[in-house]
Amino acid sequence: MRQFLISAVFLVASTLGSTAQETGLVTLQTRQESTGWEAVGRLDIANKGFCTAALIRDRLILTAAHCLYDTDGSLIAPDRFTFRAGLRDGRAEATRGISRTVGHPDYRHNGDATDPASVAMDIAVLELDRPIRTTRIQPYLIAQRPLTGDKVGVVSYGRGRESAPSLQEVCSVLGRRTGVIVMTCDVEYGSSGAPVFMERDGQTRIASVVSAMAQVDGQKVALGTSLEQPLTALLAHFASMGPARPGGSQRMISIGQRNDTGAKFISAD
């Protein structure tokens, strides 16, 4: 999770005073409380830390592209990732290794965390080594981009709450610009890649992916992608690569320079 200051002028429309009906974070401590959220999981990175990810196909998870990079700016090998769907108090609904990682072809990991063009493309898909096909863990559908004033929710892992997912059922979209969604959702280090949900046609769908924390007029906010078009391009890029190479790592079309202010991870212990 990256953190930086962002000017209020960045917002399309600032509605900082309209958060009275929002809800706080609630830890999903029981199986019953976790119902419907089992496809969100902790994405552990060996010798590094973790992000949050969500299942969008039986063999594909969605997260933030900056989670694919080490502190020196190099890509992390797929075999260092483990996806633990529905992880709660040391037990997961399903655990899978990763056979391939693919970031958005236009994402640039170049050290400029304030660059909206980078945040807007900060998504990646990871191919599981085996599909997840259970009745309790169903892939999420994708929603159209949220609009200013929309109510959204987020499920994430984070610093101080690593052992179970936390749900913020209602937070607000403050604005959007150049493909970046600014939200009041409560996120923390480790929440990178967390799915942002909306209700559409009676279904819970992913509308954005958390990229970074920021501050607007002293208030902490979350930044995410305007997911719909970037994800379409990413999945087309992924499909064009064909089957994963055994033991191999799929690189993006362009790799940026070292990111000295890149993703900060916390211990997954």
Helices and strands as residue ranges (DSSP letters): E 2-5, G 8-10, E 25-27, E 40-45, E 49-57, E 60-63, G 65-68, G 78-80, E 81-85, E 94-103, H 116-120, E 124-128, E 141-142, E 151-158, E 161-177, E 180-183, E 195-200, E 203-216, E 219-225, H 228-240
